[in-house]
Amino acid sequence: GFDVAQAMQADDTVTGFGLFGIRERFVALGGSFSVDSRPGKGTRCSFTAPLIEDQEPTGADSPV
């Protein structure tokens, strides 16, 4: 386990997908991200994101 409050802080000196960045991405998608951690006991992360059905793919990989 670890200190969740410290790990969830934004840090401009660190690059990558830290916990703060992961949470921001899930929230932007309309989902959520939570962390339950206790030193010496372990960590549990929960991710939720909305499921969008019946939507045509878009982008460069889409069939024409």
Secondary structure by P-SEA (a helix, b strand, c coil): ccccccccccccccccccaaaaaaaaaaaccbbbbbbcccbbbbbbbbbbbbcccccccccccc
